[in-house]
Amino acid sequence: MYKRRNEVERTINQLKSFRAVATRFDKRAYTFHGTVTVAAVRLWLRQ
């Protein structure tokens, strides 16, 4: 269980490397969700 938690924490830290996600630049929740989704897809494709 700890291994999985560590993986989640590292993923969140990688998402925070995207400026728009870290600063929560988007005002509306659905726009922020889209930004996080795009950042996650970019991280997934990078691997």
C-alpha distance matrix in Angstrom:
0.0 3.8 5.4 5.3 6.4 8.8 10.0 10.9 12.5 14.5 15.6 16.9 18.7 20.2 21.4 23.0 25.1 27.1 29.7 30.2 26.5 26.3 29.6 29.2 32.7 33.0 34.4 33.5 30.0 30.7 31.9 28.8 26.6 28.7 28.4 24.6 24.8 27.3 25.4 22.2 24.6 26.1 22.9 22.1 25.6 25.6 23.1
3.8 0.0 3.8 5.4 5.0 6.2 8.6 9.9 10.5 12.3 14.2 15.4 16.5 18.4 20.0 21.1 23.0 25.5 28.0 28.8 25.2 24.6 27.9 28.0 31.4 32.1 33.7 33.2 30.0 30.9 31.7 28.4 26.6 28.7 28.0 24.2 24.8 27.1 24.7 21.9 24.5 25.6 22.1 21.8 25.4 24.8 22.4
5.4 3.8 0.0 3.8 5.5 5.2 6.3 8.8 10.0 10.7 12.5 14.5 15.5 16.7 18.6 20.2 21.6 24.1 26.9 27.9 24.5 24.1 27.6 27.8 31.0 31.8 33.7 33.2 30.0 30.5 31.1 27.9 26.0 27.7 26.8 23.1 23.4 25.3 22.8 19.9 22.2 23.1 19.5 19.0 22.4 21.7 19.1
5.3 5.4 3.8 0.0 3.8 5.4 5.0 6.3 8.7 9.9 10.6 12.5 14.4 15.4 16.7 18.6 20.4 22.4 25.3 25.8 22.2 22.3 25.8 25.5 28.7 29.1 30.9 30.1 26.8 27.2 28.0 25.0 22.8 24.5 24.0 20.2 20.3 22.5 20.4 17.3 19.6 21.0 17.6 16.9 20.5 20.4 18.0
6.4 5.0 5.5 3.8 0.0 3.8 5.4 5.1 6.2 8.6 9.9 10.7 12.4 14.3 15.4 16.7 18.9 21.0 23.5 24.1 20.4 20.0 23.4 23.2 26.6 27.2 28.9 28.3 25.1 26.0 26.7 23.5 21.6 23.8 23.0 19.2 20.0 22.3 20.0 17.3 20.2 21.4 18.1 18.1 21.8 21.4 19.6
8.8 6.2 5.2 5.4 3.8 0.0 3.8 5.4 5.1 6.2 8.6 9.9 10.6 12.3 14.3 15.4 17.0 19.6 22.2 23.3 19.9 19.2 22.7 23.1 26.4 27.4 29.4 29.2 26.3 27.2 27.4 24.0 22.5 24.4 23.0 19.4 20.4 22.1 19.3 16.9 19.8 20.3 16.7 17.2 20.6 19.6 17.7
10.0 8.6 6.3 5.0 5.4 3.8 0.0 3.8 5.5 5.2 6.2 8.7 9.9 10.6 12.4 14.4 15.7 17.9 20.9 21.8 18.5 18.5 22.1 22.3 25.3 26.0 28.3 27.9 24.9 25.3 25.5 22.3 20.5 21.9 20.8 17.1 17.6 19.2 16.6 13.9 16.4 17.1 13.5 13.5 17.0 16.3 14.3
10.9 9.9 8.8 6.3 5.1 5.4 3.8 0.0 3.8 5.5 5.1 6.2 8.7 9.9 10.6 12.4 14.6 16.3 19.0 19.5 15.9 16.0 19.5 19.3 22.5 23.0 25.0 24.5 21.4 22.0 22.3 19.1 17.3 19.1 18.2 14.4 15.2 17.3 14.9 12.2 15.2 16.4 13.2 13.5 17.2 17.0 15.7
12.5 10.5 10.0 8.7 6.2 5.1 5.5 3.8 0.0 3.8 5.4 5.1 6.2 8.7 9.9 10.6 12.8 15.2 17.5 18.4 14.9 14.2 17.7 18.0 21.3 22.4 24.4 24.4 21.7 22.8 22.8 19.3 18.2 20.1 18.6 15.0 16.6 18.4 15.4 13.6 17.0 17.4 14.2 15.4 18.9 18.0 17.1
14.5 12.3 10.7 9.9 8.6 6.2 5.2 5.5 3.8 0.0 3.8 5.5 5.1 6.2 8.7 9.8 11.0 13.6 16.4 17.8 14.8 14.1 17.8 18.6 21.5 22.8 25.3 25.5 23.0 23.8 23.3 19.9 18.9 20.2 18.3 14.9 16.3 17.4 14.1 12.4 15.4 15.2 11.7 13.2 16.4 15.0 14.0
15.6 14.2 12.5 10.6 9.9 8.6 6.2 5.1 5.4 3.8 0.0 3.8 5.4 5.0 6.2 8.7 10.1 11.8 14.9 15.7 12.6 12.9 16.6 16.8 19.5 20.4 23.0 22.9 20.3 20.6 20.1 17.0 15.7 16.7 15.0 11.6 12.6 13.8 10.8 8.7 11.8 12.1 8.8 10.2 13.6 12.8 12.3
16.9 15.4 14.5 12.5 10.7 9.9 8.7 6.2 5.1 5.5 3.8 0.0 3.8 5.4 5.0 6.3 8.9 10.5 12.9 13.5 10.0 9.9 13.5 13.6 16.6 17.6 20.0 20.1 17.6 18.5 18.1 14.6 13.8 15.4 13.5 10.1 12.2 13.7 10.6 9.5 13.1 13.4 10.9 12.8 16.0 15.4 15.5
18.7 16.5 15.5 14.4 12.4 10.6 9.9 8.7 6.2 5.1 5.4 3.8 0.0 3.8 5.4 5.0 6.7 9.4 11.7 13.3 10.4 9.2 12.9 14.1 16.8 18.6 21.2 21.9 19.9 21.0 20.0 16.5 16.4 17.7 15.1 12.3 14.6 15.3 11.8 11.4 14.8 14.2 11.4 14.0 16.8 15.4 15.6
20.2 18.4 16.7 15.4 14.3 12.3 10.6 9.9 8.7 6.2 5.0 5.4 3.8 0.0 3.8 5.3 5.3 7.6 10.8 12.5 10.1 9.9 13.7 14.7 16.8 18.4 21.4 22.1 20.2 20.7 19.3 16.1 15.9 16.4 13.7 11.1 12.9 12.9 9.1 8.9 11.9 10.7 7.9 10.9 13.3 11.7 12.3
21.4 20.0 18.6 16.7 15.4 14.3 12.4 10.6 9.9 8.7 6.2 5.0 5.4 3.8 0.0 3.8 5.3 5.8 8.9 9.6 6.8 7.6 11.2 11.5 13.7 14.9 17.9 18.3 16.5 16.9 15.5 12.3 12.1 12.8 10.1 7.4 9.7 10.0 6.5 6.8 10.3 9.7 7.9 10.9 13.3 12.6 13.9
23.0 21.1 20.2 18.6 16.7 15.4 14.4 12.4 10.6 9.8 8.7 6.3 5.0 5.3 3.8 0.0 3.8 5.2 6.8 8.3 5.7 4.6 8.4 9.7 12.0 14.1 16.9 18.0 16.7 17.8 16.1 12.7 13.5 14.5 11.4 9.4 12.5 12.7 9.3 10.4 13.8 12.8 11.3 14.5 16.8 15.6 17.0
25.1 23.0 21.6 20.4 18.9 17.0 15.7 14.6 12.8 11.0 10.1 8.9 6.7 5.3 5.3 3.8 0.0 3.8 6.1 8.8 7.7 6.8 10.0 11.9 13.3 15.7 18.9 20.3 19.3 20.1 17.9 14.9 15.8 16.0 12.6 11.2 13.9 13.0 9.4 11.1 13.8 11.8 10.5 14.1 15.6 13.8 15.6
27.1 25.5 24.1 22.4 21.0 19.6 17.9 16.3 15.2 13.6 11.8 10.5 9.4 7.6 5.8 5.2 3.8 0.0 3.8 5.7 5.5 6.2 8.8 10.0 10.7 12.7 16.2 17.6 16.9 17.3 14.8 12.1 13.4 13.0 9.4 8.9 11.6 10.2 7.1 9.9 12.2 10.3 10.2 13.8 14.9 13.7 16.2
29.7 28.0 26.9 25.3 23.5 22.2 20.9 19.0 17.5 16.4 14.9 12.9 11.7 10.8 8.9 6.8 6.1 3.8 0.0 3.8 5.4 5.1 6.1 8.1 8.1 11.0 14.3 16.4 16.4 17.3 14.5 12.0 14.2 14.1 10.3 10.7 13.9 12.6 10.1 13.2 15.5 13.7 13.9 17.5 18.5 17.4 20.0
30.2 28.8 27.9 25.8 24.1 23.3 21.8 19.5 18.4 17.8 15.7 13.5 13.3 12.5 9.6 8.3 8.8 5.7 3.8 0.0 3.8 5.6 5.5 5.7 5.2 7.3 10.9 12.7 13.0 13.7 10.7 8.4 11.1 10.9 7.4 8.6 11.8 10.8 9.3 12.5 14.7 13.6 14.5 17.6 18.7 18.4 21.0
26.5 25.2 24.5 22.2 20.4 19.9 18.5 15.9 14.9 14.8 12.6 10.0 10.4 10.1 6.8 5.7 7.7 5.5 5.4 3.8 0.0 3.8 5.6 5.1 6.9 8.4 11.5 12.6 11.8 12.8 10.7 7.5 9.3 10.1 6.9 6.3 10.0 10.2 8.1 10.4 13.3 12.9 13.0 15.9 17.7 17.5 19.6
26.3 24.6 24.1 22.3 20.0 19.2 18.5 16.0 14.2 14.1 12.9 9.9 9.2 9.9 7.6 4.6 6.8 6.2 5.1 5.6 3.8 0.0 3.8 5.6 8.0 10.5 13.1 14.9 14.2 16.0 14.0 10.6 12.6 13.9 10.7 9.8 13.5 13.7 11.0 13.1 16.2 15.4 14.9 18.0 20.0 19.2 21.0
29.6 27.9 27.6 25.8 23.4 22.7 22.1 19.5 17.7 17.8 16.6 13.5 12.9 13.7 11.2 8.4 10.0 8.8 6.1 5.5 5.6 3.8 0.0 3.8 5.3 8.5 10.7 13.3 13.5 15.6 13.4 10.5 13.4 14.6 11.6 11.7 15.4 15.5 13.5 16.0 18.9 18.1 18.1 21.2 22.9 22.3 24.4
29.2 28.0 27.8 25.5 23.2 23.1 22.3 19.3 18.0 18.6 16.8 13.6 14.1 14.7 11.5 9.7 11.9 10.0 8.1 5.7 5.1 5.6 3.8 0.0 3.8 5.5 7.5 9.6 9.7 11.9 10.0 7.0 10.1 11.7 9.3 9.7 13.3 13.9 12.7 15.0 17.8 17.7 18.0 20.7 22.6 22.5 24.7
32.7 31.4 31.0 28.7 26.6 26.4 25.3 22.5 21.3 21.5 19.5 16.6 16.8 16.8 13.7 12.0 13.3 10.7 8.1 5.2 6.9 8.0 5.3 3.8 0.0 3.8 6.5 9.3 10.7 12.3 9.5 7.8 11.4 12.0 9.5 11.2 14.5 14.2 13.5 16.4 18.6 18.2 19.2 22.0 23.3 23.3 25.9
33.0 32.1 31.8 29.1 27.2 27.4 26.0 23.0 22.4 22.8 20.4 17.6 18.6 18.4 14.9 14.1 15.7 12.7 11.0 7.3 8.4 10.5 8.5 5.5 3.8 0.0 3.8 5.8 7.6 8.9 6.1 5.3 9.1 9.7 8.2 10.4 13.1 13.3 13.6 16.2 18.1 18.3 19.7 22.0 23.3 23.9 26.5
34.4 33.7 33.7 30.9 28.9 29.4 28.3 25.0 24.4 25.3 23.0 20.0 21.2 21.4 17.9 16.9 18.9 16.2 14.3 10.9 11.5 13.1 10.7 7.5 6.5 3.8 0.0 3.8 6.7 8.9 7.4 7.3 10.7 11.9 11.3 13.2 15.7 16.5 17.0 19.2 21.2 21.8 23.1 25.2 26.7 27.4 29.8
33.5 33.2 33.2 30.1 28.3 29.2 27.9 24.5 24.4 25.5 22.9 20.1 21.9 22.1 18.3 18.0 20.3 17.6 16.4 12.7 12.6 14.9 13.3 9.6 9.3 5.8 3.8 0.0 3.8 5.6 5.4 6.3 8.7 10.1 10.8 12.5 14.4 15.7 16.8 18.5 20.2 21.4 22.8 24.4 26.0 27.3 29.5
30.0 30.0 30.0 26.8 25.1 26.3 24.9 21.4 21.7 23.0 20.3 17.6 19.9 20.2 16.5 16.7 19.3 16.9 16.4 13.0 11.8 14.2 13.5 9.7 10.7 7.6 6.7 3.8 0.0 3.8 5.5 5.1 6.1 8.6 9.8 10.5 12.1 14.2 15.3 16.3 18.3 19.9 21.0 22.2 24.2 25.7 27.5
30.7 30.9 30.5 27.2 26.0 27.2 25.3 22.0 22.8 23.8 20.6 18.5 21.0 20.7 16.9 17.8 20.1 17.3 17.3 13.7 12.8 16.0 15.6 11.9 12.3 8.9 8.9 5.6 3.8 0.0 3.8 5.4 5.0 6.2 8.7 9.9 10.4 12.4 14.3 15.2 16.4 18.4 19.9 20.8 22.5 24.3 26.2
31.9 31.7 31.1 28.0 26.7 27.4 25.5 22.3 22.8 23.3 20.1 18.1 20.0 19.3 15.5 16.1 17.9 14.8 14.5 10.7 10.7 14.0 13.4 10.0 9.5 6.1 7.4 5.4 5.5 3.8 0.0 3.8 5.4 5.1 6.3 8.7 9.8 10.6 12.4 14.2 15.4 16.7 18.5 19.9 21.1 22.7 25.0
28.8 28.4 27.9 25.0 23.5 24.0 22.3 19.1 19.3 19.9 17.0 14.6 16.5 16.1 12.3 12.7 14.9 12.1 12.0 8.4 7.5 10.6 10.5 7.0 7.8 5.3 7.3 6.3 5.1 5.4 3.8 0.0 3.8 5.3 5.0 6.2 8.5 9.9 10.6 12.2 14.2 15.4 16.5 18.2 20.0 21.1 23.2
26.6 26.6 26.0 22.8 21.6 22.5 20.5 17.3 18.2 18.9 15.7 13.8 16.4 15.9 12.1 13.5 15.8 13.4 14.2 11.1 9.3 12.6 13.4 10.1 11.4 9.1 10.7 8.7 6.1 5.0 5.4 3.8 0.0 3.8 5.4 5.1 6.1 8.7 9.9 10.4 12.3 14.3 15.3 16.3 18.3 19.9 21.6
28.7 28.7 27.7 24.5 23.8 24.4 21.9 19.1 20.1 20.2 16.7 15.4 17.7 16.4 12.8 14.5 16.0 13.0 14.1 10.9 10.1 13.9 14.6 11.7 12.0 9.7 11.9 10.1 8.6 6.2 5.1 5.3 3.8 0.0 3.8 5.4 5.0 6.2 8.6 9.8 10.5 12.3 14.2 15.1 16.4 18.3 20.4
28.4 28.0 26.8 24.0 23.0 23.0 20.8 18.2 18.6 18.3 15.0 13.5 15.1 13.7 10.1 11.4 12.6 9.4 10.3 7.4 6.9 10.7 11.6 9.3 9.5 8.2 11.3 10.8 9.8 8.7 6.3 5.0 5.4 3.8 0.0 3.8 5.4 5.2 6.2 8.6 10.0 10.6 12.4 14.2 15.4 16.6 19.0
24.6 24.2 23.1 20.2 19.2 19.4 17.1 14.4 15.0 14.9 11.6 10.1 12.3 11.1 7.4 9.4 11.2 8.9 10.7 8.6 6.3 9.8 11.7 9.7 11.2 10.4 13.2 12.5 10.5 9.9 8.7 6.2 5.1 5.4 3.8 0.0 3.8 5.5 5.1 6.1 8.6 9.8 10.5 12.1 14.2 15.3 17.1
24.8 24.8 23.4 20.3 20.0 20.4 17.6 15.2 16.6 16.3 12.6 12.2 14.6 12.9 9.7 12.5 13.9 11.6 13.9 11.8 10.0 13.5 15.4 13.3 14.5 13.1 15.7 14.4 12.1 10.4 9.8 8.5 6.1 5.0 5.4 3.8 0.0 3.8 5.4 5.1 6.2 8.6 9.9 10.4 12.2 14.2 15.9
27.3 27.1 25.3 22.5 22.3 22.1 19.2 17.3 18.4 17.4 13.8 13.7 15.3 12.9 10.0 12.7 13.0 10.2 12.6 10.8 10.2 13.7 15.5 13.9 14.2 13.3 16.5 15.7 14.2 12.4 10.6 9.9 8.7 6.2 5.2 5.5 3.8 0.0 3.8 5.4 5.1 6.2 8.7 9.8 10.5 12.3 14.7
25.4 24.7 22.8 20.4 20.0 19.3 16.6 14.9 15.4 14.1 10.8 10.6 11.8 9.1 6.5 9.3 9.4 7.1 10.1 9.3 8.1 11.0 13.5 12.7 13.5 13.6 17.0 16.8 15.3 14.3 12.4 10.6 9.9 8.6 6.2 5.1 5.4 3.8 0.0 3.8 5.5 5.1 6.3 8.6 9.9 10.6 13.0
22.2 21.9 19.9 17.3 17.3 16.9 13.9 12.2 13.6 12.4 8.7 9.5 11.4 8.9 6.8 10.4 11.1 9.9 13.2 12.5 10.4 13.1 16.0 15.0 16.4 16.2 19.2 18.5 16.3 15.2 14.2 12.2 10.4 9.8 8.6 6.1 5.1 5.4 3.8 0.0 3.8 5.4 5.1 6.1 8.6 9.8 11.2
24.6 24.5 22.2 19.6 20.2 19.8 16.4 15.2 17.0 15.4 11.8 13.1 14.8 11.9 10.3 13.8 13.8 12.2 15.5 14.7 13.3 16.2 18.9 17.8 18.6 18.1 21.2 20.2 18.3 16.4 15.4 14.2 12.3 10.5 10.0 8.6 6.2 5.1 5.5 3.8 0.0 3.8 5.4 4.9 6.1 8.5 10.2
26.1 25.6 23.1 21.0 21.4 20.3 17.1 16.4 17.4 15.2 12.1 13.4 14.2 10.7 9.7 12.8 11.8 10.3 13.7 13.6 12.9 15.4 18.1 17.7 18.2 18.3 21.8 21.4 19.9 18.4 16.7 15.4 14.3 12.3 10.6 9.8 8.6 6.2 5.1 5.4 3.8 0.0 3.8 5.4 5.2 6.1 9.0
22.9 22.1 19.5 17.6 18.1 16.7 13.5 13.2 14.2 11.7 8.8 10.9 11.4 7.9 7.9 11.3 10.5 10.2 13.9 14.5 13.0 14.9 18.1 18.0 19.2 19.7 23.1 22.8 21.0 19.9 18.5 16.5 15.3 14.2 12.4 10.5 9.9 8.7 6.3 5.1 5.4 3.8 0.0 3.8 5.5 5.1 6.8
22.1 21.8 19.0 16.9 18.1 17.2 13.5 13.5 15.4 13.2 10.2 12.8 14.0 10.9 10.9 14.5 14.1 13.8 17.5 17.6 15.9 18.0 21.2 20.7 22.0 22.0 25.2 24.4 22.2 20.8 19.9 18.2 16.3 15.1 14.2 12.1 10.4 9.8 8.6 6.1 4.9 5.4 3.8 0.0 3.8 5.5 5.7
25.6 25.4 22.4 20.5 21.8 20.6 17.0 17.2 18.9 16.4 13.6 16.0 16.8 13.3 13.3 16.8 15.6 14.9 18.5 18.7 17.7 20.0 22.9 22.6 23.3 23.3 26.7 26.0 24.2 22.5 21.1 20.0 18.3 16.4 15.4 14.2 12.2 10.5 9.9 8.6 6.1 5.2 5.5 3.8 0.0 3.8 5.5
25.6 24.8 21.7 20.4 21.4 19.6 16.3 17.0 18.0 15.0 12.8 15.4 15.4 11.7 12.6 15.6 13.8 13.7 17.4 18.4 17.5 19.2 22.3 22.5 23.3 23.9 27.4 27.3 25.7 24.3 22.7 21.1 19.9 18.3 16.6 15.3 14.2 12.3 10.6 9.8 8.5 6.1 5.1 5.5 3.8 0.0 3.8
23.1 22.4 19.1 18.0 19.6 17.7 14.3 15.7 17.1 14.0 12.3 15.5 15.6 12.3 13.9 17.0 15.6 16.2 20.0 21.0 19.6 21.0 24.4 24.7 25.9 26.5 29.8 29.5 27.5 26.2 25.0 23.2 21.6 20.4 19.0 17.1 15.9 14.7 13.0 11.2 10.2 9.0 6.8 5.7 5.5 3.8 0.0
